[in-house]
Amino acid sequence: KTISVQTFIHSLMEVTAALAGIQAEANCPICLDYFRDPVTIKCGHNFCRSCIEQSWEGQQDRFPCPVCRHPCLQWHLRSNTQLGNIVEIAKLLHITRSKRKREEETRLCEKHNQVLTHFCEEDLEVLCPLCIQLPDHQDHLVRSIEEAASHHRKRLMSYMEPLKKQVADFQKLVTSQEREPSELRKKVEKQRKKLFSEFEHLYKFLDREREEALSRLAREEKHIQQKLNANITAFSEYISTLNNLLKEVAEKSVMSEVKLLTDIQSVQNRCESLNPPVLYSFQLTKEGCSLPPQYSALQKVIQKFKEDVTLDPETAHSNLIVSADKKSVTFVKKTQRLPPNPKRFKFDPVVLGCEEFSSGRHYWEVEVGEKPEWSVGVCKDSLSRKAKRPPAGQERCWAIHLCNGIYVAQGTFPVTLVITEKPRGIGIYLDYELGEISFYSLNDRSHIHSFTDRFSEILKPYFCIGRDSQPLTICAVRDYE
């Protein structure tokens, strides 16, 4: 049966598309190359065994499909022998198509009906011998079609590895991002519990203050009422005295001359020497929630934001000994033999806290006692372990520093402090979002100094010990009542 040219071409295109589809299905979605030892996972997608094992490397309890992201709860790989056979057939088809493609590439120039033999690198155009002679391509770099194809094929091939690497890298990023919602939920829940705890402490604090204010008001009311009752009693008794004296005067005034004048002196003296009680007036003491600044500021900070800070031995200088409970550190003259650690401070007797602060408000206290030299505060986690103390401004370390009897606020720029009473302990308060670090003397809870800055990375408690033998201790935060 005779078929038209168009029908034949259409059928040929369908076959070509089908072959291309088979070859596409024979490619691994991860490496984009033919399957090698193909395996099938639970969701039905297929991969090279080595590719999927590499993709799942490091996963523990959840193995997402790189194509559909379906979570596979177990590391279960089923060999797909049939797919492996199809891959071998696809390879043979690829070789056949390549031969046919080379034959098809022997195309003729549309302008001159000549075989296309050259390629212009300037215009990126395939040419025949007559095209080369045209003025359009003079002074252009023209190569043979074989040389140009080899050059551009190598160039295209050079893109494959970077593209494969990008696919793998972004696949890892997607896998990493898939874990973020779980981390987000944990952080939100932690923040929610912290907020509930803070407000609960605040409610208890306000309840206690309200009860104490109402109790003081009730006591004052009782005291005033007692005074008023006593004053009323005094006036009642005075009125009774006046009535009795009035009656006696009235009776005396109508007596005979002799009786009237008898004992007249006594009656007149009592009338002229009357001493009425003083009227009691009161003024109620004004009660309210206006607390002393020290109490209302530091007390609330202590109650709501106190942290259980501990020392990180891995950061401690080799001449420092950190106590077993990680609360105290002492300088010793003999250098300890410790394994190399990039976290460890090399030159100065410094140790950092274990805690990392990237948000919120935090308060802790450090006992410095009679130490002649120390520095306590907050620093970036990226603080150089090889820098000389005091750190440079760009190092971003915010601390109160004592050396040679002089107190210095060591931040971007050093500020000499005037402190009348030597503090035996320092309270440190960090408000990350507000960008504020404040220091208090534990002698009388007085404010020493505050730094204001903008924070964008992890901060850690900072302790520089000095080279004397007296320990520096993180003390338990006291609830000042």
Secondary structure, 3 states (H helix, E strand, C coil): CCCCHHHHHHHHHHHHHHHHHHHHHCECCCCCCECCCEEECCCCCEEEHHHHHHHCCCCCCCEECCCCCCEECCCCCEECHHHHHHHHHHHHHHHHHHHHHHHHCCCECCCCCCECCEEECCCCEEECHHHHCCHHHCCCCEEEHHHHHHHHHHHHHHHHHHHHHHHHHHHHHHHHHHHHHHHHHHHHHHHHHHHHHHHHHHHHHHHHHHHHHHHHHHHHHHHHHHHHHHHHHHHHHHHHHHHHHHHHHHHHHCCCHHHHHCCHHHHHHHHHCCCCCCCCCCCCCCCCCCCCHHHHHHHHHHHHHECCCCECHHHCCCCEEECCCCCEEEECCCCCCCCCCCCCCCCCCEEEECCCECCCEEEEEEECCCCCCEEEEEEECCCCCCCCCCCCHHHCEEEEEEECCEEEEECCCCEEECCCCCCCEEEEEEECCCCEEEEEECCCCEEEEEEECCCCCCEEEEEECCCCCCCEEEECCCCCC
